[in-house]
Amino acid sequence: MGTPARIVVLPQTTSHLRIEDLTLPDPGPTQVVVKQFASGICHS
């Protein structure tokens, strides 16, 4: 069935960020899914 996810993509270091929706595959028997609540980007 998969898990819906919203991701931020930076195709190249000279391009703009873009948001994409995709479906992650179900984890295997020895894998887990970790939900991330926040992240940050440093532009320095």
PDB file of N, CA, C and O in Angstrom:
ATOM      1  N   MET A   1       0.832  -1.199   0.000  1.00  0.00           N
ATOM      2  CA  MET A   1       0.000   0.000   0.000  1.00  0.00           C
ATOM      3  C   MET A   1       0.867   1.249   0.000  1.00  0.00           C
ATOM      4  O   MET A   1       0.574   2.180  -0.750  1.00  0.00           O
ATOM      5  N   GLY A   2       1.907   1.312   0.795  1.00  0.00           N
ATOM      6  CA  GLY A   2       2.803   2.458   0.811  1.00  0.00           C
ATOM      7  C   GLY A   2       2.342   3.543   1.766  1.00  0.00           C
ATOM      8  O   GLY A   2       1.207   3.541   2.242  1.00  0.00           O
ATOM      9  N   THR A   3       3.250   4.467   2.034  1.00  0.00           N
ATOM     10  CA  THR A   3       2.996   5.585   2.931  1.00  0.00           C
ATOM     11  C   THR A   3       3.111   6.884   2.154  1.00  0.00           C
ATOM     12  O   THR A   3       4.145   7.131   1.535  1.00  0.00           O
ATOM     13  N   PRO A   4       2.066   7.735   2.165  1.00  0.00           N
ATOM     14  CA  PRO A   4       2.179   9.012   1.464  1.00  0.00           C
ATOM     15  C   PRO A   4       3.183   9.910   2.182  1.00  0.00           C
ATOM     16  O   PRO A   4       3.247   9.920   3.411  1.00  0.00           O
ATOM     17  N   ALA A   5       3.963  10.661   1.413  1.00  0.00           N
ATOM     18  CA  ALA A   5       4.977  11.544   1.992  1.00  0.00           C
ATOM     19  C   ALA A   5       5.064  12.822   1.176  1.00  0.00           C
ATOM     20  O   ALA A   5       4.889  12.804  -0.042  1.00  0.00           O
ATOM     21  N   ARG A   6       5.334  13.921   1.848  1.00  0.00           N
ATOM     22  CA  ARG A   6       5.615  15.193   1.182  1.00  0.00           C
ATOM     23  C   ARG A   6       7.099  15.448   1.389  1.00  0.00           C
ATOM     24  O   ARG A   6       7.580  15.456   2.522  1.00  0.00           O
ATOM     25  N   ILE A   7       7.823  15.658   0.297  1.00  0.00           N
ATOM     26  CA  ILE A   7       9.270  15.827   0.376  1.00  0.00           C
ATOM     27  C   ILE A   7       9.675  17.160  -0.239  1.00  0.00           C
ATOM     28  O   ILE A   7       8.958  17.718  -1.070  1.00  0.00           O
ATOM     29  N   VAL A   8      10.823  17.658   0.175  1.00  0.00           N
ATOM     30  CA  VAL A   8      11.408  18.855  -0.417  1.00  0.00           C
ATOM     31  C   VAL A   8      12.620  18.414  -1.212  1.00  0.00           C
ATOM     32  O   VAL A   8      13.479  17.689  -0.709  1.00  0.00           O
ATOM     33  N   VAL A   9      12.683  18.860  -2.464  1.00  0.00           N
ATOM     34  CA  VAL A   9      13.731  18.434  -3.385  1.00  0.00           C
ATOM     35  C   VAL A   9      14.552  19.647  -3.808  1.00  0.00           C
ATOM     36  O   VAL A   9      14.001  20.700  -4.128  1.00  0.00           O
ATOM     37  N   LEU A  10      15.868  19.489  -3.806  1.00  0.00           N
ATOM     38  CA  LEU A  10      16.783  20.486  -4.354  1.00  0.00           C
ATOM     39  C   LEU A  10      17.534  19.801  -5.482  1.00  0.00           C
ATOM     40  O   LEU A  10      18.553  19.154  -5.240  1.00  0.00           O
ATOM     41  N   PRO A  11      17.041  19.933  -6.735  1.00  0.00           N
ATOM     42  CA  PRO A  11      17.634  19.194  -7.849  1.00  0.00           C
ATOM     43  C   PRO A  11      19.107  19.540  -8.092  1.00  0.00           C
ATOM     44  O   PRO A  11      19.909  18.663  -8.414  1.00  0.00           O
ATOM     45  N   GLN A  12      19.452  20.807  -7.939  1.00  0.00           N
ATOM     46  CA  GLN A  12      20.835  21.257  -8.114  1.00  0.00           C
ATOM     47  C   GLN A  12      21.098  22.349  -7.093  1.00  0.00           C
ATOM     48  O   GLN A  12      20.161  22.978  -6.601  1.00  0.00           O
ATOM     49  N   THR A  13      22.345  22.577  -6.775  1.00  0.00           N
ATOM     50  CA  THR A  13      22.661  23.608  -5.783  1.00  0.00           C
ATOM     51  C   THR A  13      22.337  25.004  -6.284  1.00  0.00           C
ATOM     52  O   THR A  13      22.248  25.934  -5.483  1.00  0.00           O
ATOM     53  N   THR A  14      22.159  25.176  -7.580  1.00  0.00           N
ATOM     54  CA  THR A  14      21.851  26.496  -8.144  1.00  0.00           C
ATOM     55  C   THR A  14      20.362  26.673  -8.433  1.00  0.00           C
ATOM     56  O   THR A  14      19.964  27.708  -8.966  1.00  0.00           O
ATOM     57  N   SER A  15      19.534  25.689  -8.096  1.00  0.00           N
ATOM     58  CA  SER A  15      18.100  25.785  -8.391  1.00  0.00           C
ATOM     59  C   SER A  15      17.307  26.051  -7.114  1.00  0.00           C
ATOM     60  O   SER A  15      17.867  26.099  -6.019  1.00  0.00           O
ATOM     61  N   HIS A  16      16.008  26.222  -7.270  1.00  0.00           N
ATOM     62  CA  HIS A  16      15.118  26.482  -6.140  1.00  0.00           C
ATOM     63  C   HIS A  16      14.596  25.166  -5.560  1.00  0.00           C
ATOM     64  O   HIS A  16      14.525  24.147  -6.248  1.00  0.00           O
ATOM     65  N   LEU A  17      14.235  25.217  -4.280  1.00  0.00           N
ATOM     66  CA  LEU A  17      13.605  24.066  -3.638  1.00  0.00           C
ATOM     67  C   LEU A  17      12.213  23.868  -4.225  1.00  0.00           C
ATOM     68  O   LEU A  17      11.557  24.830  -4.623  1.00  0.00           O
ATOM     69  N   ARG A  18      11.768  22.615  -4.276  1.00  0.00           N
ATOM     70  CA  ARG A  18      10.394  22.349  -4.695  1.00  0.00           C
ATOM     71  C   ARG A  18       9.816  21.262  -3.799  1.00  0.00           C
ATOM     72  O   ARG A  18      10.543  20.411  -3.286  1.00  0.00           O
ATOM     73  N   ILE A  19       8.510  21.299  -3.619  1.00  0.00           N
ATOM     74  CA  ILE A  19       7.811  20.329  -2.779  1.00  0.00           C
ATOM     75  C   ILE A  19       7.127  19.318  -3.684  1.00  0.00           C
ATOM     76  O   ILE A  19       6.471  19.687  -4.659  1.00  0.00           O
ATOM     77  N   GLU A  20       7.285  18.033  -3.354  1.00  0.00           N
ATOM     78  CA  GLU A  20       6.675  16.960  -4.132  1.00  0.00           C
ATOM     79  C   GLU A  20       5.960  15.998  -3.194  1.00  0.00           C
ATOM     80  O   GLU A  20       6.389  15.786  -2.060  1.00  0.00           O
ATOM     81  N   ASP A  21       4.876  15.426  -3.671  1.00  0.00           N
ATOM     82  CA  ASP A  21       4.169  14.365  -2.954  1.00  0.00           C
ATOM     83  C   ASP A  21       4.497  13.045  -3.623  1.00  0.00           C
ATOM     84  O   ASP A  21       4.497  12.946  -4.850  1.00  0.00           O
ATOM     85  N   LEU A  22       4.776  12.031  -2.817  1.00  0.00           N
ATOM     86  CA  LEU A  22       5.047  10.707  -3.369  1.00  0.00           C
ATOM     87  C   LEU A  22       4.608   9.648  -2.379  1.00  0.00           C
ATOM     88  O   LEU A  22       4.237   9.960  -1.247  1.00  0.00           O
ATOM     89  N   THR A  23       4.649   8.409  -2.800  1.00  0.00           N
ATOM     90  CA  THR A  23       4.295   7.291  -1.931  1.00  0.00           C
ATOM     91  C   THR A  23       5.537   6.452  -1.675  1.00  0.00           C
ATOM     92  O   THR A  23       6.155   5.932  -2.604  1.00  0.00           O
ATOM     93  N   LEU A  24       5.893   6.328  -0.401  1.00  0.00           N
ATOM     94  CA  LEU A  24       7.036   5.507  -0.016  1.00  0.00           C
ATOM     95  C   LEU A  24       6.604   4.046   0.021  1.00  0.00           C
ATOM     96  O   LEU A  24       5.484   3.750   0.438  1.00  0.00           O
ATOM     97  N   PRO A  25       7.459   3.136  -0.402  1.00  0.00           N
ATOM     98  CA  PRO A  25       7.089   1.719  -0.341  1.00  0.00           C
ATOM     99  C   PRO A  25       6.980   1.249   1.114  1.00  0.00           C
ATOM    100  O   PRO A  25       7.601   1.818   2.011  1.00  0.00           O
ATOM    101  N   ASP A  26       6.190   0.216   1.324  1.00  0.00           N
ATOM    102  CA  ASP A  26       6.083  -0.362   2.666  1.00  0.00           C
ATOM    103  C   ASP A  26       7.448  -0.890   3.105  1.00  0.00           C
ATOM    104  O   ASP A  26       8.201  -1.413   2.284  1.00  0.00           O
ATOM    105  N   PRO A  27       7.775  -0.756   4.409  1.00  0.00           N
ATOM    106  CA  PRO A  27       9.062  -1.264   4.880  1.00  0.00           C
ATOM    107  C   PRO A  27       9.118  -2.784   4.821  1.00  0.00           C
ATOM    108  O   PRO A  27       8.098  -3.468   4.916  1.00  0.00           O
ATOM    109  N   GLY A  28      10.320  -3.289   4.664  1.00  0.00           N
ATOM    110  CA  GLY A  28      10.540  -4.731   4.676  1.00  0.00           C
ATOM    111  C   GLY A  28      10.461  -5.271   6.095  1.00  0.00           C
ATOM    112  O   GLY A  28      10.237  -4.499   7.027  1.00  0.00           O
ATOM    113  N   PRO A  29      10.636  -6.561   6.285  1.00  0.00           N
ATOM    114  CA  PRO A  29      10.497  -7.174   7.611  1.00  0.00           C
ATOM    115  C   PRO A  29      11.542  -6.701   8.625  1.00  0.00           C
ATOM    116  O   PRO A  29      11.310  -6.803   9.830  1.00  0.00           O
ATOM    117  N   THR A  30      12.675  -6.192   8.170  1.00  0.00           N
ATOM    118  CA  THR A  30      13.711  -5.719   9.098  1.00  0.00           C
ATOM    119  C   THR A  30      13.884  -4.203   9.020  1.00  0.00           C
ATOM    120  O   THR A  30      14.908  -3.681   9.461  1.00  0.00           O
ATOM    121  N   GLN A  31      12.895  -3.483   8.464  1.00  0.00           N
ATOM    122  CA  GLN A  31      12.968  -2.030   8.308  1.00  0.00           C
ATOM    123  C   GLN A  31      11.864  -1.359   9.114  1.00  0.00           C
ATOM    124  O   GLN A  31      10.887  -1.998   9.505  1.00  0.00           O
ATOM    125  N   VAL A  32      12.034  -0.056   9.359  1.00  0.00           N
ATOM    126  CA  VAL A  32      11.023   0.743  10.057  1.00  0.00           C
ATOM    127  C   VAL A  32      10.803   2.037   9.283  1.00  0.00           C
ATOM    128  O   VAL A  32      11.634   2.432   8.465  1.00  0.00           O
ATOM    129  N   VAL A  33       9.678   2.693   9.550  1.00  0.00           N
ATOM    130  CA  VAL A  33       9.397   4.021   9.016  1.00  0.00           C
ATOM    131  C   VAL A  33       9.524   4.993  10.175  1.00  0.00           C
ATOM    132  O   VAL A  33       8.925   4.781  11.229  1.00  0.00           O
ATOM    133  N   VAL A  34      10.300   6.062   9.993  1.00  0.00           N
ATOM    134  CA  VAL A  34      10.496   7.078  11.026  1.00  0.00           C
ATOM    135  C   VAL A  34       9.805   8.354  10.566  1.00  0.00           C
ATOM    136  O   VAL A  34      10.094   8.858   9.481  1.00  0.00           O
ATOM    137  N   LYS A  35       8.894   8.880  11.383  1.00  0.00           N
ATOM    138  CA  LYS A  35       8.191  10.110  11.041  1.00  0.00           C
ATOM    139  C   LYS A  35       9.001  11.296  11.547  1.00  0.00           C
ATOM    140  O   LYS A  35       9.341  11.368  12.728  1.00  0.00           O
ATOM    141  N   GLN A  36       9.306  12.220  10.652  1.00  0.00           N
ATOM    142  CA  GLN A  36      10.081  13.409  10.998  1.00  0.00           C
ATOM    143  C   GLN A  36       9.125  14.587  11.098  1.00  0.00           C
ATOM    144  O   GLN A  36       8.335  14.826  10.185  1.00  0.00           O
ATOM    145  N   PHE A  37       9.193  15.322  12.199  1.00  0.00           N
ATOM    146  CA  PHE A  37       8.275  16.431  12.427  1.00  0.00           C
ATOM    147  C   PHE A  37       8.823  17.765  11.950  1.00  0.00           C
ATOM    148  O   PHE A  37       8.040  18.637  11.576  1.00  0.00           O
ATOM    149  N   ALA A  38      10.136  17.960  11.948  1.00  0.00           N
ATOM    150  CA  ALA A  38      10.706  19.246  11.562  1.00  0.00           C
ATOM    151  C   ALA A  38      12.142  19.060  11.107  1.00  0.00           C
ATOM    152  O   ALA A  38      12.803  18.083  11.460  1.00  0.00           O
ATOM    153  N   SER A  39      12.608  20.006  10.324  1.00  0.00           N
ATOM    154  CA  SER A  39      14.013  20.030   9.915  1.00  0.00           C
ATOM    155  C   SER A  39      14.386  21.471   9.592  1.00  0.00           C
ATOM    156  O   SER A  39      13.518  22.340   9.517  1.00  0.00           O
ATOM    157  N   GLY A  40      15.652  21.716   9.405  1.00  0.00           N
ATOM    158  CA  GLY A  40      16.121  23.051   9.075  1.00  0.00           C
ATOM    159  C   GLY A  40      17.160  23.010   7.978  1.00  0.00           C
ATOM    160  O   GLY A  40      17.794  21.984   7.732  1.00  0.00           O
ATOM    161  N   ILE A  41      17.321  24.154   7.320  1.00  0.00           N
ATOM    162  CA  ILE A  41      18.310  24.270   6.252  1.00  0.00           C
ATOM    163  C   ILE A  41      19.164  25.497   6.538  1.00  0.00           C
ATOM    164  O   ILE A  41      18.634  26.584   6.763  1.00  0.00           O
ATOM    165  N   CYS A  42      20.465  25.331   6.529  1.00  0.00           N
ATOM    166  CA  CYS A  42      21.399  26.440   6.720  1.00  0.00           C
ATOM    167  C   CYS A  42      21.946  26.847   5.358  1.00  0.00           C
ATOM    168  O   CYS A  42      22.501  26.015   4.639  1.00  0.00           O
ATOM    169  N   HIS A  43      21.795  28.110   5.000  1.00  0.00           N
ATOM    170  CA  HIS A  43      22.244  28.585   3.692  1.00  0.00           C
ATOM    171  C   HIS A  43      23.643  29.207   3.732  1.00  0.00           C
ATOM    172  O   HIS A  43      24.043  29.883   2.785  1.00  0.00           O
ATOM    173  N   SER A  44      24.377  28.987   4.801  1.00  0.00           N
ATOM    174  CA  SER A  44      25.715  29.587   4.864  1.00  0.00           C
ATOM    175  C   SER A  44      26.753  28.734   4.179  1.00  0.00           C
ATOM    176  O   SER A  44      27.928  29.100   4.145  1.00  0.00           O
TER     177      SER A  44
END
